[in-house]
């Protein structure tokens, strides 16, 4: 089991000419007052200067999720000792594209899109999601279970961070290694121990759910028992991970790990231009730093010469125009800490 810490590095553009490759983007970087652009002005600027994706303002999408503080990424290595992955020695060719949904099509958890609602629980949600996938992959589909993000979010407590205000990804894995995690699922899901604590935000399956836009939900209480009607005791429903580790900032290392063991967890710094993305490959261009976010990487590919990671987000099941977001793998846009 593993997690990745990834963050986006800021870069700027001097020319008004639209660019089509990362190299062109690099050649035009500078610093100017466009760094503070927001709203319609930001969207207009980004759309004018690059062709990787199209932005469109949407107040609802801008407030779709509650982000973590960036300290949960920047302080991870300083405050906690994290075990690094053992170096893999293999001559296996790495394909130009890879999609976990296709390679392990019998693992339904990979295509299950979670919704963290108005809670900065991405660290727990993406951890539980990645664990669920890797259990299926490593048991060759024999064990298919959706693990409870709420169990991690509520019961890891101060060991992991601050619940709905954010947490440390790697400590979520260490907590599950020590104490285990029960089964879960979406809000009000029956037949599992602890489904997600919060309803989704916005329109879902023809039903509209209202969420507070000016604050996050409170972290749910740790309940060491399963929901009424589930025929299993909390202690007997636990699943444990065998080991946890972090990968080096090496594209091939990450790819080989994914090919061997399944999806991986990643965290990165978000900027204002990340919110209104309406498809395409996301590359940070302009906008203020907004916070940190954790996701699940399920594959990679190349589009018009630009490499990207395929990311499963947890903000909304149709966020960004699609369920899975292509995120540029350019070495200056993504770094593993």
N, C-alpha and C positions, 0 to 999 in steps of 0.2 A: 504494500500500500504506500501511497506517496501523496505529496502535494507539491505544487510549484508556486513560487512567489514571483509574479511578473508585474512590471510597471511600465507605463508609457512615458517616454522621454519627450519633453517639449521641443518642437522645432517651429521655425517661422518661415514666411515666404515674402520676398521683397517685390517680385514682379507681379503684375496683374495677369500674366499669361497663365492659362490653364495648363497643368502638367499631367502627364499620363503614366509616368514611371517614378519609382522611389528615387532613382538617381537624379532625375530632373528636379524633384522636390528638394533633395539635398543641396543641389547646385544653387538654389535660390533662397537659401535660409538666411535670415537676418533677424534683428529685433527692432520693433517699432510700436507705435501706439495701438496697432491692431490687436495687441495682446489682450486688451481689455474689452474687446467686442463681445456683445451678448445679444440674445433674441434675434430679431429679423436681420439686423446688421451682421451678426455672426454667420447666419445661414447664407446670406447673400455673398459674403466674403469667401466662405469655404467652397460653395458651389462654383464660384468664379475661378478659384485657384487650383482645383483638382478635379479629377474625373473618376476617382475610385468609388465614390458613393454620392448619393443625393440626399441633402438634408431638407427637412421641412418642419417648421415650428409647430409644436403641439403642446399646449400647457399641461394637458393630462399626462402625456408621456414623459414630460420633464419631471413630473412629480410621482411617477409610477412606483418608484422604490426609494427606500431610505438607505443612504450610503453609510459606510463605516468611516471612521476617522482614518486618515492616512497613516497614523502612528501604528496601526495594526499590521502594516506592511513594512514600514521603515524601521520599526523597532524590533521586529521579529528576531533577526539574527543577533542583535545587540543584547537583548534581554534573556533569550533562551538558547540553549545549546541544541542544535538540530542535527540528527544523524544524516549523513549524506549517503546516497545510493552507491552500491558497489558498481565498479565499472564493468560494463558488459563487453565481452569479447566475442564478436560474431561478424561473419562476412556476408550476412544476409543483405541483399539489395533493398534499398529503401525506395518504394514507388513514388512517383510524382504526386499522386493523390492517394488518400486513405480515408475511409469512412467507417467508423465503428458500427454504425447502424446497418451497414451492408455486411461487413466481415462477421459480426456476431448478431445476425438478424433474428436469432432465436432468443436473444436477451431483450425482453420488452422494456426493461428499466432504462435502457439507453435512449429510447425515444420518448420516455415519460418526461414531460416538461413541468417542472415545479414552479410554484408562484409564491415568492416570499412575502407578498403583500406589503403593508406599510410597516416593515420591521427590518432593521439592518442585520438580518440573519443570514445573509448570503454565505458567510463563512461556514455556518452549520448546514445550510441547505445544499450547497455544492459539495460539501464533504460527504453527507449522507447519500447524495446522488451518485457520486463517484465510487463510494464504497459498494453500493448496491450493484453497479455495473461490473466492478472488478470481481466481486464474489461470483456472479454469473459466468463471467469469462473464465475464471480460474477453476471453476467446477464443471466447465464445458456444458453449461446450461442446466445442470442437475439441481442447483440451488438458485431459485429465482425469488427474490424477496425485495420489497421496497423498505429500506431502513428509515427510521423515524428521525427527521430533522428536528422535530420538537423535543424529543428526548435529549438530544445533544444540546440544543439551544437552552433548555430550561434547567437541566441537571448538571451540566459541566460547570455552571456557576462562575465564580471568580477565577477558577483555574484556567478557563478559556478566555475570559475577557469580561464583557459587559452586556451579554444577551442581545437585545434588539438595538443596542447602540454599537455593536460590533464585537469581533472576537478574533483570536488567532487561529488560522486554519490548521496549523500543525498540531496545536494543542487539542483540537477536536479529535484528531486521529489518535493521539496519545491517550485521550480519555476513553475512547472506545476500546483501545488495546487493553487498558486496565480494568474498565468496568463494564464494557459491552454496551450494545444499543439494541432497542427493541424494534419491532416492525412498525411501519407507519404508512402514510399515504396522504392524499389531498384532504382538504378541509371536510370534516364530517364523513370521511370514508369509513365504512363498516368492515368488519372482518379483519381488522388489524388492531394492534395494541394501542398505539398513540398516534393518531392522524395529526396533520398540521393544525396548529392552534388558531390560525387566523383565516378569515374568508378572503378571497381575492379582491382586488380593486377594479372597478370599472365593469364593463359588460362581459359576462362569461355565460356561454350557453343560453343566450336570450334572457339572462337575469342580470340586473344591475346591482352591484354591491358598492355601498358608499364607504369611503375611508377618510380618516383625518389627514388633510394635506399639510397642516402646519406642525405636526409632530408624529412620532412613531407610536405604535402600540407598545404597551408595557410588556416586558419579558414575562412569559407565562411561568406559573409556579411549577417546580419540580414535583411530579406526582409518580411515586414508585409503585404504580399499579396501572393495569390496563383499563380501557374504557368498558363500560357496562355492556355485557353481551358477548364479549370476546372470551372464548373458552380456554384461556391459557393464563397462567400466572405470570406476572411481570418478570420474575427472576428466570423463569423457564423459557421466556421468549427472547432472551439476549443472544446477540451475535457478536463475536469478537474478531478483531483484526490481529494478524500474526505479527506484523512489523510495520513501522512507518519510516519514511526517509524522504529526502529532498533531492532533486536532480540538479546537475550543473546547468549553467546557461549555455547549452549547446543544442542546436536544433536537431542534430542527428541522435543525440542521447535521448532527447524527449521523444522523438519519433520511434526509436527502437523500443523504448519502454512501453509506449502505447501499443505498438504492434504485438508485443509479447504479453502484456498484462492488462490491456484495456485503457479506457479513458483516464485522464489525470486531472487534478484540481489545480487551478491557477488563480492568482489575485493580482490586481493591477490598479494603478491610479487612474481615476476617471476625470475627464475634462468636460466642459460645457458642450462641446461639439459631439460628445458621445450620446447624448440624450435623444435628439431628434433625428437620428439616423434612420433612413427609410430603405435600407437594403444596400447591396454592394459590399465592398470591402472597407471596413472602418480603418482609417489612418488619422491619428490626431494631427490637426492643423492649427487651430486657434481656439481660444476660450480659456476661461479661468479654471483652475483646479477645483474640483467639486468634492472629492472624497475617494474612498477606496471601495473596490468591489471584487467579489470572488465568483468564479464561474467554473464550468467543467469543459475541458478540451476533449473533443471526440474525434478529431481528424485534421487533415490538412489538404491543401490543393494549390493549384496555380490558375489564375485567371488573367488573361492578357499580359502574361509575363510577371505578374505580381503574386508572390507566395502569400498564403494566408493559413491561419488556424481556423477550424470550424468550432465555434463556441456555443454551448448550450447555456442560455441565459435563464434567469429566474424572476424576471420582472412581470412578464405577461406572456400568455401562450401565443400571441401574435405580435410580440414586440419587434420593432424594426422591420415589419412587413413579412417576417418569417420566423420560425421557431428557433432556428440555429443561425448564428451570426458569424459571417466570415470576418476575421480580425487579422490585419496584416502581420506577417511574421518578420518583417524587416528588422534587422538586428538593432537598429537605433529606435525602433518603436516598441519593441518588446525585449525585456531583459529578465533573466531569471536571477533572483537574488539568493 
